[in-house]
Amino acid sequence: MAFGYRHYVPPGIRTDRDGAYRRADSDWDTRVGSAGKSVVWDQIKIKEPDEKGEGEILIKGKTVMLGYYEDPEATALAVQDGWFNSGDIGYLDEDGFLYITDGARTSSSLRTERISTLRR
């Protein structure tokens, strides 16, 4: 127990060093370059995929936030019809593995500094 909170990990799930939840089935499969598959209670879809199958990554499920605290405008931009827009571009392969290929936004904030996410 850390900071007075109990940490519960459901059966069939494990946590990695980064704290992310991962499936822990006996038939666990990984792919080089992939971010992995969705956990069992979430869904991932690609919004308006191009000819290569790449598009904005949308996530829906129990692990997705409900919105930004006291910021309904930011929530409306990020969460639509229950789908969270990750801000990343990627594709799903035929087995459901997610590959992140780029960022959808051209810059991000890091405290008070703007950082470009465009590849050079």
SERO-160507 format. One record per residue (C-alpha): x, y negated, z negated; residue number from 1. Coordinates in steps of 0.5 Angstrom, whole numbers, plus 500, padded with zeros to 3 digits. Last residue first. Layout:
<rs>
{east=X; north=Y; up=Z; resi=NUM}
...
</rs>
This chain:
<rs>
{east=526; north=468; up=577; resi=120}
{east=520; north=471; up=574; resi=119}
{east=514; north=467; up=572; resi=118}
{east=513; north=467; up=564; resi=117}
{east=515; north=460; up=563; resi=116}
{east=516; north=458; up=556; resi=115}
{east=512; north=452; up=552; resi=114}
{east=515; north=450; up=546; resi=113}
{east=511; north=448; up=539; resi=112}
{east=510; north=455; up=536; resi=111}
{east=512; north=460; up=542; resi=110}
{east=506; north=458; up=547; resi=109}
{east=506; north=461; up=554; resi=108}
{east=507; north=459; up=561; resi=107}
{east=504; north=462; up=568; resi=106}
{east=499; north=466; up=566; resi=105}
{east=497; north=473; up=569; resi=104}
{east=504; north=476; up=567; resi=103}
{east=507; north=481; up=571; resi=102}
{east=507; north=489; up=572; resi=101}
{east=504; north=492; up=566; resi=100}
{east=503; north=499; up=568; resi=99}
{east=497; north=503; up=564; resi=98}
{east=497; north=511; up=565; resi=97}
{east=490; north=513; up=566; resi=96}
{east=492; north=519; up=570; resi=95}
{east=491; north=516; up=577; resi=94}
{east=495; north=510; up=575; resi=93}
{east=492; north=504; up=572; resi=92}
{east=495; north=497; up=574; resi=91}
{east=498; north=491; up=572; resi=90}
{east=497; north=484; up=571; resi=89}
{east=497; north=481; up=564; resi=88}
{east=493; north=475; up=560; resi=87}
{east=490; north=481; up=556; resi=86}
{east=483; north=479; up=558; resi=85}
{east=479; north=482; up=552; resi=84}
{east=472; north=485; up=555; resi=83}
{east=466; north=484; up=550; resi=82}
{east=462; north=481; up=556; resi=81}
{east=468; north=476; up=556; resi=80}
{east=473; north=475; up=551; resi=79}
{east=479; north=470; up=553; resi=78}
{east=476; north=464; up=556; resi=77}
{east=470; north=464; up=551; resi=76}
{east=475; north=466; up=545; resi=75}
{east=479; north=459; up=547; resi=74}
{east=473; north=455; up=547; resi=73}
{east=470; north=458; up=541; resi=72}
{east=476; north=456; up=536; resi=71}
{east=474; north=457; up=529; resi=70}
{east=478; north=464; up=529; resi=69}
{east=480; north=466; up=536; resi=68}
{east=475; north=472; up=538; resi=67}
{east=472; north=479; up=536; resi=66}
{east=479; north=482; up=537; resi=65}
{east=480; north=489; up=540; resi=64}
{east=481; north=495; up=536; resi=63}
{east=474; north=497; up=537; resi=62}
{east=473; north=497; up=544; resi=61}
{east=474; north=493; up=550; resi=60}
{east=481; north=491; up=554; resi=59}
{east=482; north=488; up=561; resi=58}
{east=488; north=488; up=565; resi=57}
{east=488; north=483; up=571; resi=56}
{east=490; north=486; up=577; resi=55}
{east=494; north=491; up=581; resi=54}
{east=491; north=496; up=585; resi=53}
{east=496; north=495; up=591; resi=52}
{east=491; north=493; up=595; resi=51}
{east=489; north=488; up=590; resi=50}
{east=485; north=490; up=584; resi=49}
{east=479; north=485; up=582; resi=48}
{east=479; north=486; up=574; resi=47}
{east=483; north=492; up=572; resi=46}
{east=480; north=496; up=566; resi=45}
{east=482; north=499; up=560; resi=44}
{east=477; north=502; up=555; resi=43}
{east=478; north=503; up=547; resi=42}
{east=476; north=509; up=542; resi=41}
{east=481; north=514; up=544; resi=40}
{east=487; north=510; up=545; resi=39}
{east=488; north=507; up=552; resi=38}
{east=494; north=511; up=555; resi=37}
{east=501; north=509; up=556; resi=36}
{east=505; north=502; up=557; resi=35}
{east=508; north=506; up=563; resi=34}
{east=515; north=505; up=565; resi=33}
{east=517; north=512; up=564; resi=32}
{east=511; north=516; up=563; resi=31}
{east=509; north=519; up=557; resi=30}
{east=504; north=525; up=555; resi=29}
{east=501; north=528; up=549; resi=28}
{east=498; north=535; up=550; resi=27}
{east=498; north=536; up=542; resi=26}
{east=495; north=530; up=541; resi=25}
{east=498; north=524; up=537; resi=24}
{east=494; north=518; up=541; resi=23}
{east=498; north=511; up=539; resi=22}
{east=496; north=506; up=535; resi=21}
{east=501; north=500; up=535; resi=20}
{east=505; north=498; up=529; resi=19}
{east=512; north=496; up=532; resi=18}
{east=515; north=503; up=529; resi=17}
{east=509; north=507; up=532; resi=16}
{east=503; north=509; up=529; resi=15}
{east=499; north=515; up=530; resi=14}
{east=492; north=518; up=532; resi=13}
{east=489; north=524; up=532; resi=12}
{east=486; north=523; up=525; resi=11}
{east=485; north=516; up=523; resi=10}
{east=490; north=512; up=520; resi=9}
{east=489; north=508; up=514; resi=8}
{east=493; north=503; up=511; resi=7}
{east=491; north=500; up=504; resi=6}
{east=492; north=493; up=503; resi=5}
{east=495; north=490; up=497; resi=4}
{east=501; north=487; up=500; resi=3}
{east=503; north=493; up=502; resi=2}
{east=500; north=500; up=500; resi=1}
</rs>
